[in-house]
Amino acid sequence: MDSARRDLRDSWAFRLAAVGIVLLAALLVARGCASSDRTVSQQQAEKIARAAVSFTPDRMQIRLVQQGIPPRAVWAVSLYDVDADGNPTRYRVVRVDGRTGAVLEP
C-alpha cells in the first residue's frame, strides 16, 4: 500500500481549478443579475418624473434599482420641496421603467 499517496483534493491543480470554477460561477451569476435592458437614461427619467408630479420640486434624488424576478431596471426619482429650515414639505417618489419610460404605480 502506498501510504504517501495524496488525495486529489490536496493537489495544487485541483485547488486552482476549484477556485477558477467558483470565480466563473460568481461572474455568471453577477452578469445574470445585472439587467442590461435599460434604454431610458437618467436625464430622461428625471424629465418623466418631473412631468408626473403636480408641483415644482426644489430638490431631487435619483437612483437605478433592480426590481422583480427576473430583475428589471427601474429609476426611482425622489422629488421634494423644502421649507426655510430645510425640512421637506412635499415629497413624492416616482418610479420610471428603465426600458419603456412608463411611470409605474406604487
Buried (B, 14 or more C-beta within 10 A) or exposed (E): EEEEEEEEEEEEEEEEEEEEEEEEEEEEEEEEEEBEEBEBEBEBBBBBBBEBBEEEBBEEEBEBEBBEEEBBBBBBBBBBBBEEEEEEEBEBEBBBBBBEBEBBEE
